Amino acid sequence: MNVQTRPRAAAPARQTIQWTQAGAEAPGADDGDPAPPPKPAWKIWGTRLLFVAALALGIWLIRRTFAQYGWDQIRDAVAAIPLSRLGLAACFAAASYACLTLFDALAVRYIGHRLPYRRTALASFVSLSLGHSIGFAGLSSGAIRYRFYRRWGLRLSEVAKLVVFCGMTVGLGLAVLAGIALLADPWLAERVTELPPSTSRLVGAACLVVPALYIGVAALRPRPIRLWRWTLEVPRLRIAAAQVAVGTVNFALVAACLHQALAAVGEAPYLGVASVYVLANVATLVTHVPGGLGIIESVVTTLIPSAHVIGAVVVFRLVYFVVPLAIGTILFLILEVRRAAQRRAAERQA
């Protein structure tokens, strides 16, 4: 596909979010990283302080996650989970993070760039493994994403579009799983929310209508939709369908991870666990509590009123939040140290 460069027009009065699919290669999208430009001393020291802050943040988040549990309780909870359940929970958690990398891969294509999958996967895993535990996941993971994507040719406005796109993928996936769970088991929703089954079915149907309308609009390919000062261009049908599918599979995998931990301590049907996790996740999105700390526990005890359930949730947190957080923190620090070394080498050569 031929790409012609035209003079850039004056910036319009309204802000625009466009999700387009283009075949143009993004600047800096080759296999090697572009040589970093020299930076003033204050920026170098600022980067070094960021290393320390990131390390302290990772340690603090891990410590806070376990602060409300005694080490004996954690040890007993892990010991009570059969290795087969623990292994399956870890596999589902890994599959969820692998699925999350597709969020970024799709979003990068929509904003008109093409980057190697290994790059989008790295940015996605590091940003989300930290963002899930920091809280305000959209902002925190977006800030970390920006540190990656700006090196690969994306502007701040394009990273903002990417974050919005990934957020919509989260919402679509959550809506589909919520709709399926509420329609399949409305009586469980009555236990948790005190809503009658008829209302739960109505809410479940409405949840499924949202992604259906989204795909329908994508199939019609209308003109860009204007919302106040924002203009949104709907993605193509194939991309929109992939967006809904990937978002749904991700939440299904997270629910499966939690299900493996809970099934080891009591009767926990998968759809029931999925319903509980959807409700807890909605509450987490509203309150922005890091990792849903305390929210998942309170909602899950409604499904399995037992003291052992807290131990199962500890195992879930360990597998889905703490281990990825530790890995993501280490990767982030290694990459930042590498970038600092590259800048120093470039300054010596200049």
Helices and strands as residue ranges (DSSP letters): E 16-18, H 41-67, H 71-80, H 83-110, H 117-134, H 137-149, G 150-152, H 156-184, H 186-193, H 197-220, E 225-227, E 230-233, H 237-263, H 270-287, G 290-292, H 295-303, H 308-317, I 318-322, H 323-349
